[in-house]
Amino acid sequence: MIWMFILIILLLACAILTPLSVSFVDDDDKVFEIINLIFNVGFGIDIFLNFLTAYYNSKGELVARFSKIALNYMKFWFWIDLLAM
């Protein structure tokens, strides 16, 4: 739950700061480069954690096996998360 709150904060900050940096900041401003790096690290950690998060299948059973979690995540959400990063 804490991680989801951190991720929401990152998404809101990214949604606000990215358009501002594109519109008003010079390319050689290091502050926004560091902020962008923090966003990328945070979203990379989220992708990593999604490979370790169990899920419930269509029968209502908890799936906690790494290979099945990875296959389920890579079927759809992984590609969206990767493109968003």
PyMOL Python script that loads the backbone (N, CA, C, O; Angstrom):
from pymol import cmd

cmd.read_pdbstr("""\
ATOM      1  N   MET A   1       0.819  -1.186   0.000  1.00  0.00           N
ATOM      2  CA  MET A   1       0.000   0.000   0.000  1.00  0.00           C
ATOM      3  C   MET A   1       0.872   1.263   0.000  1.00  0.00           C
ATOM      4  O   MET A   1       0.552   2.250  -0.662  1.00  0.00           O
ATOM      5  N   ILE A   2       1.955   1.215   0.737  1.00  0.00           N
ATOM      6  CA  ILE A   2       2.864   2.364   0.784  1.00  0.00           C
ATOM      7  C   ILE A   2       3.473   2.598  -0.589  1.00  0.00           C
ATOM      8  O   ILE A   2       3.602   3.738  -1.036  1.00  0.00           O
ATOM      9  N   TRP A   3       3.853   1.496  -1.264  1.00  0.00           N
ATOM     10  CA  TRP A   3       4.457   1.647  -2.583  1.00  0.00           C
ATOM     11  C   TRP A   3       3.470   2.275  -3.560  1.00  0.00           C
ATOM     12  O   TRP A   3       3.863   3.098  -4.385  1.00  0.00           O
ATOM     13  N   MET A   4       2.208   1.903  -3.480  1.00  0.00           N
ATOM     14  CA  MET A   4       1.210   2.486  -4.378  1.00  0.00           C
ATOM     15  C   MET A   4       1.077   3.987  -4.128  1.00  0.00           C
ATOM     16  O   MET A   4       0.909   4.757  -5.073  1.00  0.00           O
ATOM     17  N   PHE A   5       1.148   4.409  -2.867  1.00  0.00           N
ATOM     18  CA  PHE A   5       1.085   5.833  -2.547  1.00  0.00           C
ATOM     19  C   PHE A   5       2.295   6.567  -3.128  1.00  0.00           C
ATOM     20  O   PHE A   5       2.153   7.657  -3.684  1.00  0.00           O
ATOM     21  N   ILE A   6       3.486   5.971  -3.002  1.00  0.00           N
ATOM     22  CA  ILE A   6       4.702   6.567  -3.565  1.00  0.00           C
ATOM     23  C   ILE A   6       4.578   6.670  -5.085  1.00  0.00           C
ATOM     24  O   ILE A   6       4.950   7.684  -5.675  1.00  0.00           O
ATOM     25  N   LEU A   7       4.060   5.632  -5.706  1.00  0.00           N
ATOM     26  CA  LEU A   7       3.894   5.627  -7.157  1.00  0.00           C
ATOM     27  C   LEU A   7       2.888   6.686  -7.619  1.00  0.00           C
ATOM     28  O   LEU A   7       3.086   7.313  -8.659  1.00  0.00           O
ATOM     29  N   ILE A   8       1.829   6.884  -6.864  1.00  0.00           N
ATOM     30  CA  ILE A   8       0.854   7.928  -7.202  1.00  0.00           C
ATOM     31  C   ILE A   8       1.510   9.302  -7.133  1.00  0.00           C
ATOM     32  O   ILE A   8       1.284  10.150  -7.997  1.00  0.00           O
ATOM     33  N   ILE A   9       2.325   9.518  -6.101  1.00  0.00           N
ATOM     34  CA  ILE A   9       3.047  10.794  -5.974  1.00  0.00           C
ATOM     35  C   ILE A   9       3.977  10.986  -7.174  1.00  0.00           C
ATOM     36  O   ILE A   9       4.040  12.075  -7.744  1.00  0.00           O
ATOM     37  N   LEU A  10       4.704   9.920  -7.558  1.00  0.00           N
ATOM     38  CA  LEU A  10       5.596  10.003  -8.719  1.00  0.00           C
ATOM     39  C   LEU A  10       4.820  10.326  -9.993  1.00  0.00           C
ATOM     40  O   LEU A  10       5.256  11.154 -10.793  1.00  0.00           O
ATOM     41  N   LEU A  11       3.685   9.682 -10.182  1.00  0.00           N
ATOM     42  CA  LEU A  11       2.882   9.920 -11.386  1.00  0.00           C
ATOM     43  C   LEU A  11       2.347  11.351 -11.427  1.00  0.00           C
ATOM     44  O   LEU A  11       2.367  11.996 -12.476  1.00  0.00           O
ATOM     45  N   LEU A  12       1.874  11.839 -10.295  1.00  0.00           N
ATOM     46  CA  LEU A  12       1.384  13.221 -10.264  1.00  0.00           C
ATOM     47  C   LEU A  12       2.510  14.217 -10.529  1.00  0.00           C
ATOM     48  O   LEU A  12       2.339  15.173 -11.286  1.00  0.00           O
ATOM     49  N   ALA A  13       3.662  13.984  -9.898  1.00  0.00           N
ATOM     50  CA  ALA A  13       4.804  14.874 -10.113  1.00  0.00           C
ATOM     51  C   ALA A  13       5.253  14.826 -11.569  1.00  0.00           C
ATOM     52  O   ALA A  13       5.584  15.855 -12.159  1.00  0.00           O
ATOM     53  N   CYS A  14       5.262  13.638 -12.138  1.00  0.00           N
ATOM     54  CA  CYS A  14       5.664  13.490 -13.540  1.00  0.00           C
ATOM     55  C   CYS A  14       4.674  14.210 -14.460  1.00  0.00           C
ATOM     56  O   CYS A  14       5.074  14.870 -15.419  1.00  0.00           O
ATOM     57  N   ALA A  15       3.381  14.076 -14.160  1.00  0.00           N
ATOM     58  CA  ALA A  15       2.358  14.724 -14.990  1.00  0.00           C
ATOM     59  C   ALA A  15       2.445  16.238 -14.917  1.00  0.00           C
ATOM     60  O   ALA A  15       2.085  16.923 -15.875  1.00  0.00           O
ATOM     61  N   ILE A  16       2.915  16.768 -13.806  1.00  0.00           N
ATOM     62  CA  ILE A  16       3.023  18.222 -13.657  1.00  0.00           C
ATOM     63  C   ILE A  16       4.363  18.740 -14.171  1.00  0.00           C
ATOM     64  O   ILE A  16       4.414  19.736 -14.893  1.00  0.00           O
ATOM     65  N   LEU A  17       5.449  18.060 -13.797  1.00  0.00           N
ATOM     66  CA  LEU A  17       6.784  18.586 -14.095  1.00  0.00           C
ATOM     67  C   LEU A  17       7.250  18.345 -15.531  1.00  0.00           C
ATOM     68  O   LEU A  17       8.012  19.149 -16.068  1.00  0.00           O
ATOM     69  N   THR A  18       6.816  17.277 -16.151  1.00  0.00           N
ATOM     70  CA  THR A  18       7.271  16.987 -17.512  1.00  0.00           C
ATOM     71  C   THR A  18       6.834  18.067 -18.510  1.00  0.00           C
ATOM     72  O   THR A  18       7.673  18.557 -19.265  1.00  0.00           O
ATOM     73  N   PRO A  19       5.565  18.452 -18.541  1.00  0.00           N
ATOM     74  CA  PRO A  19       5.194  19.531 -19.471  1.00  0.00           C
ATOM     75  C   PRO A  19       5.892  20.855 -19.153  1.00  0.00           C
ATOM     76  O   PRO A  19       6.245  21.611 -20.058  1.00  0.00           O
ATOM     77  N   LEU A  20       6.089  21.129 -17.858  1.00  0.00           N
ATOM     78  CA  LEU A  20       6.788  22.360 -17.487  1.00  0.00           C
ATOM     79  C   LEU A  20       8.229  22.351 -17.966  1.00  0.00           C
ATOM     80  O   LEU A  20       8.735  23.355 -18.468  1.00  0.00           O
ATOM     81  N   SER A  21       8.886  21.208 -17.806  1.00  0.00           N
ATOM     82  CA  SER A  21      10.294  21.137 -18.218  1.00  0.00           C
ATOM     83  C   SER A  21      10.437  21.203 -19.733  1.00  0.00           C
ATOM     84  O   SER A  21      11.391  21.791 -20.243  1.00  0.00           O
ATOM     85  N   VAL A  22       9.501  20.607 -20.447  1.00  0.00           N
ATOM     86  CA  VAL A  22       9.552  20.660 -21.906  1.00  0.00           C
ATOM     87  C   VAL A  22       9.304  22.082 -22.402  1.00  0.00           C
ATOM     88  O   VAL A  22       9.906  22.514 -23.385  1.00  0.00           O
ATOM     89  N   SER A  23       8.433  22.795 -21.734  1.00  0.00           N
ATOM     90  CA  SER A  23       8.053  24.131 -22.186  1.00  0.00           C
ATOM     91  C   SER A  23       9.009  25.238 -21.771  1.00  0.00           C
ATOM     92  O   SER A  23       9.275  26.154 -22.548  1.00  0.00           O
ATOM     93  N   PHE A  24       9.528  25.157 -20.548  1.00  0.00           N
ATOM     94  CA  PHE A  24      10.204  26.326 -20.001  1.00  0.00           C
ATOM     95  C   PHE A  24      11.655  26.133 -19.569  1.00  0.00           C
ATOM     96  O   PHE A  24      12.300  27.107 -19.180  1.00  0.00           O
ATOM     97  N   VAL A  25      12.184  24.932 -19.621  1.00  0.00           N
ATOM     98  CA  VAL A  25      13.521  24.676 -19.079  1.00  0.00           C
ATOM     99  C   VAL A  25      14.507  24.431 -20.209  1.00  0.00           C
ATOM    100  O   VAL A  25      14.185  23.777 -21.201  1.00  0.00           O
ATOM    101  N   ASP A  26      15.718  24.966 -20.044  1.00  0.00           N
ATOM    102  CA  ASP A  26      16.785  24.729 -21.008  1.00  0.00           C
ATOM    103  C   ASP A  26      17.209  23.259 -20.969  1.00  0.00           C
ATOM    104  O   ASP A  26      17.013  22.562 -19.973  1.00  0.00           O
ATOM    105  N   ASP A  27      17.789  22.814 -22.073  1.00  0.00           N
ATOM    106  CA  ASP A  27      18.201  21.416 -22.165  1.00  0.00           C
ATOM    107  C   ASP A  27      19.329  21.059 -21.208  1.00  0.00           C
ATOM    108  O   ASP A  27      19.459  19.896 -20.827  1.00  0.00           O
ATOM    109  N   ASP A  28      20.135  22.012 -20.816  1.00  0.00           N
ATOM    110  CA  ASP A  28      21.284  21.714 -19.974  1.00  0.00           C
ATOM    111  C   ASP A  28      21.013  21.969 -18.484  1.00  0.00           C
ATOM    112  O   ASP A  28      21.955  22.155 -17.714  1.00  0.00           O
ATOM    113  N   ASP A  29      19.743  21.980 -18.071  1.00  0.00           N
ATOM    114  CA  ASP A  29      19.396  22.152 -16.660  1.00  0.00           C
ATOM    115  C   ASP A  29      19.501  20.801 -15.958  1.00  0.00           C
ATOM    116  O   ASP A  29      18.746  19.879 -16.265  1.00  0.00           O
ATOM    117  N   LYS A  30      20.415  20.687 -15.037  1.00  0.00           N
ATOM    118  CA  LYS A  30      20.696  19.412 -14.366  1.00  0.00           C
ATOM    119  C   LYS A  30      19.612  19.019 -13.371  1.00  0.00           C
ATOM    120  O   LYS A  30      19.436  17.831 -13.102  1.00  0.00           O
ATOM    121  N   VAL A  31      18.883  19.982 -12.818  1.00  0.00           N
ATOM    122  CA  VAL A  31      17.857  19.660 -11.823  1.00  0.00           C
ATOM    123  C   VAL A  31      16.771  18.776 -12.435  1.00  0.00           C
ATOM    124  O   VAL A  31      16.367  17.780 -11.835  1.00  0.00           O
ATOM    125  N   PHE A  32      16.307  19.134 -13.607  1.00  0.00           N
ATOM    126  CA  PHE A  32      15.265  18.335 -14.238  1.00  0.00           C
ATOM    127  C   PHE A  32      15.799  17.004 -14.755  1.00  0.00           C
ATOM    128  O   PHE A  32      15.033  16.047 -14.871  1.00  0.00           O
ATOM    129  N   GLU A  33      17.072  16.915 -15.066  1.00  0.00           N
ATOM    130  CA  GLU A  33      17.668  15.623 -15.413  1.00  0.00           C
ATOM    131  C   GLU A  33      17.651  14.692 -14.212  1.00  0.00           C
ATOM    132  O   GLU A  33      17.362  13.504 -14.355  1.00  0.00           O
ATOM    133  N   ILE A  34      17.956  15.215 -13.037  1.00  0.00           N
ATOM    134  CA  ILE A  34      17.942  14.407 -11.814  1.00  0.00           C
ATOM    135  C   ILE A  34      16.514  13.992 -11.472  1.00  0.00           C
ATOM    136  O   ILE A  34      16.277  12.852 -11.072  1.00  0.00           O
ATOM    137  N   ILE A  35      15.571  14.904 -11.624  1.00  0.00           N
ATOM    138  CA  ILE A  35      14.162  14.572 -11.363  1.00  0.00           C
ATOM    139  C   ILE A  35      13.692  13.494 -12.330  1.00  0.00           C
ATOM    140  O   ILE A  35      12.988  12.571 -11.922  1.00  0.00           O
ATOM    141  N   ASN A  36      14.063  13.593 -13.587  1.00  0.00           N
ATOM    142  CA  ASN A  36      13.699  12.580 -14.581  1.00  0.00           C
ATOM    143  C   ASN A  36      14.326  11.230 -14.238  1.00  0.00           C
ATOM    144  O   ASN A  36      13.697  10.188 -14.419  1.00  0.00           O
ATOM    145  N   LEU A  37      15.548  11.247 -13.749  1.00  0.00           N
ATOM    146  CA  LEU A  37      16.201  10.005 -13.319  1.00  0.00           C
ATOM    147  C   LEU A  37      15.446   9.381 -12.151  1.00  0.00           C
ATOM    148  O   LEU A  37      15.273   8.163 -12.106  1.00  0.00           O
ATOM    149  N   ILE A  38      14.993  10.205 -11.203  1.00  0.00           N
ATOM    150  CA  ILE A  38      14.214   9.691 -10.072  1.00  0.00           C
ATOM    151  C   ILE A  38      12.918   9.051 -10.564  1.00  0.00           C
ATOM    152  O   ILE A  38      12.530   7.989 -10.078  1.00  0.00           O
ATOM    153  N   PHE A  39      12.247   9.686 -11.525  1.00  0.00           N
ATOM    154  CA  PHE A  39      11.037   9.099 -12.105  1.00  0.00           C
ATOM    155  C   PHE A  39      11.345   7.740 -12.730  1.00  0.00           C
ATOM    156  O   PHE A  39      10.633   6.767 -12.483  1.00  0.00           O
ATOM    157  N   ASN A  40      12.400   7.671 -13.535  1.00  0.00           N
ATOM    158  CA  ASN A  40      12.737   6.424 -14.215  1.00  0.00           C
ATOM    159  C   ASN A  40      13.108   5.316 -13.241  1.00  0.00           C
ATOM    160  O   ASN A  40      12.724   4.164 -13.441  1.00  0.00           O
ATOM    161  N   VAL A  41      13.847   5.648 -12.192  1.00  0.00           N
ATOM    162  CA  VAL A  41      14.207   4.643 -11.183  1.00  0.00           C
ATOM    163  C   VAL A  41      12.947   4.155 -10.466  1.00  0.00           C
ATOM    164  O   VAL A  41      12.777   2.955 -10.250  1.00  0.00           O
ATOM    165  N   GLY A  42      12.073   5.081 -10.103  1.00  0.00           N
ATOM    166  CA  GLY A  42      10.834   4.692  -9.429  1.00  0.00           C
ATOM    167  C   GLY A  42       9.972   3.785 -10.283  1.00  0.00           C
ATOM    168  O   GLY A  42       9.454   2.782  -9.793  1.00  0.00           O
ATOM    169  N   PHE A  43       9.813   4.121 -11.547  1.00  0.00           N
ATOM    170  CA  PHE A  43       9.000   3.289 -12.426  1.00  0.00           C
ATOM    171  C   PHE A  43       9.701   1.959 -12.739  1.00  0.00           C
ATOM    172  O   PHE A  43       9.036   0.944 -12.951  1.00  0.00           O
ATOM    173  N   GLY A  44      11.029   1.961 -12.769  1.00  0.00           N
ATOM    174  CA  GLY A  44      11.769   0.703 -12.943  1.00  0.00           C
ATOM    175  C   GLY A  44      11.582  -0.221 -11.754  1.00  0.00           C
ATOM    176  O   GLY A  44      11.425  -1.430 -11.924  1.00  0.00           O
ATOM    177  N   ILE A  45      11.599   0.338 -10.552  1.00  0.00           N
ATOM    178  CA  ILE A  45      11.346  -0.466  -9.347  1.00  0.00           C
ATOM    179  C   ILE A  45       9.938  -1.039  -9.388  1.00  0.00           C
ATOM    180  O   ILE A  45       9.721  -2.182  -8.986  1.00  0.00           O
ATOM    181  N   ASP A  46       8.983  -0.257  -9.869  1.00  0.00           N
ATOM    182  CA  ASP A  46       7.610  -0.739  -9.982  1.00  0.00           C
ATOM    183  C   ASP A  46       7.521  -1.923 -10.936  1.00  0.00           C
ATOM    184  O   ASP A  46       6.828  -2.897 -10.645  1.00  0.00           O
ATOM    185  N   ILE A  47       8.205  -1.854 -12.057  1.00  0.00           N
ATOM    186  CA  ILE A  47       8.209  -2.981 -12.994  1.00  0.00           C
ATOM    187  C   ILE A  47       8.804  -4.212 -12.328  1.00  0.00           C
ATOM    188  O   ILE A  47       8.265  -5.311 -12.458  1.00  0.00           O
ATOM    189  N   PHE A  48       9.916  -4.034 -11.613  1.00  0.00           N
ATOM    190  CA  PHE A  48      10.546  -5.154 -10.909  1.00  0.00           C
ATOM    191  C   PHE A  48       9.591  -5.753  -9.878  1.00  0.00           C
ATOM    192  O   PHE A  48       9.469  -6.975  -9.789  1.00  0.00           O
ATOM    193  N   LEU A  49       8.918  -4.914  -9.104  1.00  0.00           N
ATOM    194  CA  LEU A  49       8.006  -5.417  -8.071  1.00  0.00           C
ATOM    195  C   LEU A  49       6.799  -6.130  -8.671  1.00  0.00           C
ATOM    196  O   LEU A  49       6.271  -7.065  -8.068  1.00  0.00           O
ATOM    197  N   ASN A  50       6.363  -5.704  -9.841  1.00  0.00           N
ATOM    198  CA  ASN A  50       5.243  -6.385 -10.490  1.00  0.00           C
ATOM    199  C   ASN A  50       5.588  -7.816 -10.884  1.00  0.00           C
ATOM    200  O   ASN A  50       4.697  -8.660 -10.978  1.00  0.00           O
ATOM    201  N   PHE A  51       6.851  -8.100 -11.113  1.00  0.00           N
ATOM    202  CA  PHE A  51       7.269  -9.468 -11.394  1.00  0.00           C
ATOM    203  C   PHE A  51       7.239 -10.338 -10.143  1.00  0.00           C
ATOM    204  O   PHE A  51       7.291 -11.563 -10.248  1.00  0.00           O
ATOM    205  N   LEU A  52       7.157  -9.733  -8.964  1.00  0.00           N
ATOM    206  CA  LEU A  52       7.174 -10.477  -7.704  1.00  0.00           C
ATOM    207  C   LEU A  52       5.830 -10.466  -6.986  1.00  0.00           C
ATOM    208  O   LEU A  52       5.713 -11.036  -5.901  1.00  0.00           O
ATOM    209  N   THR A  53       4.817  -9.832  -7.566  1.00  0.00           N
ATOM    210  CA  THR A  53       3.532  -9.678  -6.902  1.00  0.00           C
ATOM    211  C   THR A  53       2.571 -10.769  -7.345  1.00  0.00           C
ATOM    212  O   THR A  53       2.258 -10.904  -8.528  1.00  0.00           O
ATOM    213  N   ALA A  54       2.106 -11.550  -6.363  1.00  0.00           N
ATOM    214  CA  ALA A  54       1.160 -12.619  -6.649  1.00  0.00           C
ATOM    215  C   ALA A  54      -0.171 -12.033  -7.127  1.00  0.00           C
ATOM    216  O   ALA A  54      -0.471 -10.862  -6.891  1.00  0.00           O
ATOM    217  N   TYR A  55      -0.946 -12.855  -7.789  1.00  0.00           N
ATOM    218  CA  TYR A  55      -2.252 -12.424  -8.305  1.00  0.00           C
ATOM    219  C   TYR A  55      -3.243 -13.568  -8.181  1.00  0.00           C
ATOM    220  O   TYR A  55      -2.854 -14.717  -7.973  1.00  0.00           O
ATOM    221  N   TYR A  56      -4.515 -13.251  -8.308  1.00  0.00           N
ATOM    222  CA  TYR A  56      -5.570 -14.260  -8.293  1.00  0.00           C
ATOM    223  C   TYR A  56      -5.961 -14.591  -9.730  1.00  0.00           C
ATOM    224  O   TYR A  56      -6.219 -13.696 -10.535  1.00  0.00           O
ATOM    225  N   ASN A  57      -6.003 -15.877 -10.042  1.00  0.00           N
ATOM    226  CA  ASN A  57      -6.392 -16.277 -11.389  1.00  0.00           C
ATOM    227  C   ASN A  57      -7.909 -16.290 -11.522  1.00  0.00           C
ATOM    228  O   ASN A  57      -8.616 -15.897 -10.594  1.00  0.00           O
ATOM    229  N   SER A  58      -8.412 -16.739 -12.665  1.00  0.00           N
ATOM    230  CA  SER A  58      -9.852 -16.704 -12.932  1.00  0.00           C
ATOM    231  C   SER A  58     -10.647 -17.648 -12.020  1.00  0.00           C
ATOM    232  O   SER A  58     -11.856 -17.478 -11.861  1.00  0.00           O
ATOM    233  N   LYS A  59      -9.976 -18.641 -11.420  1.00  0.00           N
ATOM    234  CA  LYS A  59     -10.633 -19.573 -10.496  1.00  0.00           C
ATOM    235  C   LYS A  59     -10.628 -19.055  -9.059  1.00  0.00           C
ATOM    236  O   LYS A  59     -11.176 -19.694  -8.161  1.00  0.00           O
ATOM    237  N   GLY A  60     -10.009 -17.898  -8.848  1.00  0.00           N
ATOM    238  CA  GLY A  60      -9.940 -17.344  -7.508  1.00  0.00           C
ATOM    239  C   GLY A  60      -8.785 -17.876  -6.681  1.00  0.00           C
ATOM    240  O   GLY A  60      -8.731 -17.660  -5.470  1.00  0.00           O
ATOM    241  N   GLU A  61      -7.862 -18.569  -7.328  1.00  0.00           N
ATOM    242  CA  GLU A  61      -6.705 -19.124  -6.625  1.00  0.00           C
ATOM    243  C   GLU A  61      -5.553 -18.128  -6.661  1.00  0.00           C
ATOM    244  O   GLU A  61      -5.324 -17.457  -7.667  1.00  0.00           O
ATOM    245  N   LEU A  62      -4.839 -18.043  -5.556  1.00  0.00           N
ATOM    246  CA  LEU A  62      -3.682 -17.158  -5.480  1.00  0.00           C
ATOM    247  C   LEU A  62      -2.506 -17.808  -6.204  1.00  0.00           C
ATOM    248  O   LEU A  62      -2.104 -18.923  -5.874  1.00  0.00           O
ATOM    249  N   VAL A  63      -1.967 -17.112  -7.178  1.00  0.00           N
ATOM    250  CA  VAL A  63      -0.822 -17.607  -7.945  1.00  0.00           C
ATOM    251  C   VAL A  63       0.419 -16.886  -7.427  1.00  0.00           C
ATOM    252  O   VAL A  63       0.530 -15.664  -7.533  1.00  0.00           O
ATOM    253  N   ALA A  64       1.362 -17.667  -6.859  1.00  0.00           N
ATOM    254  CA  ALA A  64       2.562 -17.076  -6.277  1.00  0.00           C
ATOM    255  C   ALA A  64       3.836 -17.627  -6.913  1.00  0.00           C
ATOM    256  O   ALA A  64       4.935 -17.331  -6.445  1.00  0.00           O
ATOM    257  N   ARG A  65       3.705 -18.406  -7.949  1.00  0.00           N
ATOM    258  CA  ARG A  65       4.875 -18.961  -8.640  1.00  0.00           C
ATOM    259  C   ARG A  65       5.458 -17.922  -9.586  1.00  0.00           C
ATOM    260  O   ARG A  65       4.746 -17.337 -10.401  1.00  0.00           O
ATOM    261  N   PHE A  66       6.770 -17.700  -9.465  1.00  0.00           N
ATOM    262  CA  PHE A  66       7.414 -16.631 -10.226  1.00  0.00           C
ATOM    263  C   PHE A  66       7.174 -16.749 -11.728  1.00  0.00           C
ATOM    264  O   PHE A  66       6.867 -15.751 -12.380  1.00  0.00           O
ATOM    265  N   SER A  67       7.307 -17.935 -12.280  1.00  0.00           N
ATOM    266  CA  SER A  67       7.164 -18.087 -13.735  1.00  0.00           C
ATOM    267  C   SER A  67       5.754 -17.723 -14.203  1.00  0.00           C
ATOM    268  O   SER A  67       5.589 -17.107 -15.257  1.00  0.00           O
ATOM    269  N   LYS A  68       4.748 -18.097 -13.430  1.00  0.00           N
ATOM    270  CA  LYS A  68       3.372 -17.764 -13.816  1.00  0.00           C
ATOM    271  C   LYS A  68       3.084 -16.276 -13.631  1.00  0.00           C
ATOM    272  O   LYS A  68       2.372 -15.668 -14.430  1.00  0.00           O
ATOM    273  N   ILE A  69       3.642 -15.697 -12.570  1.00  0.00           N
ATOM    274  CA  ILE A  69       3.473 -14.254 -12.352  1.00  0.00           C
ATOM    275  C   ILE A  69       4.102 -13.488 -13.512  1.00  0.00           C
ATOM    276  O   ILE A  69       3.496 -12.570 -14.064  1.00  0.00           O
ATOM    277  N   ALA A  70       5.328 -13.878 -13.877  1.00  0.00           N
ATOM    278  CA  ALA A  70       6.037 -13.193 -14.957  1.00  0.00           C
ATOM    279  C   ALA A  70       5.281 -13.319 -16.282  1.00  0.00           C
ATOM    280  O   ALA A  70       5.144 -12.335 -17.009  1.00  0.00           O
ATOM    281  N   LEU A  71       4.793 -14.510 -16.598  1.00  0.00           N
ATOM    282  CA  LEU A  71       4.045 -14.695 -17.845  1.00  0.00           C
ATOM    283  C   LEU A  71       2.765 -13.871 -17.851  1.00  0.00           C
ATOM    284  O   LEU A  71       2.421 -13.255 -18.859  1.00  0.00           O
ATOM    285  N   ASN A  72       2.063 -13.863 -16.724  1.00  0.00           N
ATOM    286  CA  ASN A  72       0.824 -13.086 -16.640  1.00  0.00           C
ATOM    287  C   ASN A  72       1.101 -11.594 -16.801  1.00  0.00           C
ATOM    288  O   ASN A  72       0.371 -10.898 -17.506  1.00  0.00           O
ATOM    289  N   TYR A  73       2.142 -11.109 -16.159  1.00  0.00           N
ATOM    290  CA  TYR A  73       2.483  -9.687 -16.249  1.00  0.00           C
ATOM    291  C   TYR A  73       2.950  -9.321 -17.655  1.00  0.00           C
ATOM    292  O   TYR A  73       2.620  -8.245 -18.154  1.00  0.00           O
ATOM    293  N   MET A  74       3.707 -10.193 -18.290  1.00  0.00           N
ATOM    294  CA  MET A  74       4.246  -9.887 -19.617  1.00  0.00           C
ATOM    295  C   MET A  74       3.200 -10.009 -20.723  1.00  0.00           C
ATOM    296  O   MET A  74       3.421  -9.528 -21.834  1.00  0.00           O
ATOM    297  N   LYS A  75       2.080 -10.638 -20.437  1.00  0.00           N
ATOM    298  CA  LYS A  75       1.030 -10.731 -21.450  1.00  0.00           C
ATOM    299  C   LYS A  75       0.460  -9.369 -21.831  1.00  0.00           C
ATOM    300  O   LYS A  75       0.074  -9.151 -22.979  1.00  0.00           O
ATOM    301  N   PHE A  76       0.411  -8.451 -20.859  1.00  0.00           N
ATOM    302  CA  PHE A  76      -0.234  -7.179 -21.169  1.00  0.00           C
ATOM    303  C   PHE A  76       0.430  -5.984 -20.473  1.00  0.00           C
ATOM    304  O   PHE A  76       0.988  -5.122 -21.152  1.00  0.00           O
ATOM    305  N   TRP A  77       0.386  -5.913 -19.160  1.00  0.00           N
ATOM    306  CA  TRP A  77       0.782  -4.716 -18.420  1.00  0.00           C
ATOM    307  C   TRP A  77       2.254  -4.375 -18.534  1.00  0.00           C
ATOM    308  O   TRP A  77       2.606  -3.196 -18.486  1.00  0.00           O
ATOM    309  N   PHE A  78       3.121  -5.352 -18.681  1.00  0.00           N
ATOM    310  CA  PHE A  78       4.555  -5.085 -18.796  1.00  0.00           C
ATOM    311  C   PHE A  78       4.842  -4.141 -19.952  1.00  0.00           C
ATOM    312  O   PHE A  78       5.642  -3.215 -19.813  1.00  0.00           O
ATOM    313  N   TRP A  79       4.207  -4.363 -21.074  1.00  0.00           N
ATOM    314  CA  TRP A  79       4.481  -3.571 -22.270  1.00  0.00           C
ATOM    315  C   TRP A  79       3.985  -2.132 -22.104  1.00  0.00           C
ATOM    316  O   TRP A  79       4.626  -1.194 -22.579  1.00  0.00           O
ATOM    317  N   ILE A  80       2.866  -1.963 -21.442  1.00  0.00           N
ATOM    318  CA  ILE A  80       2.380  -0.610 -21.166  1.00  0.00           C
ATOM    319  C   ILE A  80       3.300   0.095 -20.205  1.00  0.00           C
ATOM    320  O   ILE A  80       3.638   1.261 -20.409  1.00  0.00           O
ATOM    321  N   ASP A  81       3.719  -0.609 -19.137  1.00  0.00           N
ATOM    322  CA  ASP A  81       4.647  -0.009 -18.177  1.00  0.00           C
ATOM    323  C   ASP A  81       5.975   0.337 -18.821  1.00  0.00           C
ATOM    324  O   ASP A  81       6.557   1.381 -18.525  1.00  0.00           O
ATOM    325  N   LEU A  82       6.456  -0.524 -19.693  1.00  0.00           N
ATOM    326  CA  LEU A  82       7.728  -0.285 -20.356  1.00  0.00           C
ATOM    327  C   LEU A  82       7.645   0.933 -21.287  1.00  0.00           C
ATOM    328  O   LEU A  82       8.563   1.753 -21.316  1.00  0.00           O
ATOM    329  N   LEU A  83       6.570   1.049 -22.031  1.00  0.00           N
ATOM    330  CA  LEU A  83       6.401   2.205 -22.915  1.00  0.00           C
ATOM    331  C   LEU A  83       6.240   3.494 -22.115  1.00  0.00           C
ATOM    332  O   LEU A  83       6.708   4.552 -22.536  1.00  0.00           O
ATOM    333  N   ALA A  84       5.584   3.408 -20.971  1.00  0.00           N
ATOM    334  CA  ALA A  84       5.374   4.595 -20.142  1.00  0.00           C
ATOM    335  C   ALA A  84       6.661   5.064 -19.486  1.00  0.00           C
ATOM    336  O   ALA A  84       6.788   6.236 -19.129  1.00  0.00           O
ATOM    337  N   MET A  85       7.589   4.183 -19.331  1.00  0.00           N
ATOM    338  CA  MET A  85       8.850   4.535 -18.684  1.00  0.00           C
ATOM    339  C   MET A  85       9.673   5.338 -19.645  1.00  0.00           C
ATOM    340  O   MET A  85      10.786   5.747 -19.312  1.00  0.00           O
TER     341      MET A  85
END
""", "prot")
cmd.dss("prot")
cmd.show_as("cartoon", "prot")
cmd.util.cbc("prot")
cmd.orient("prot")
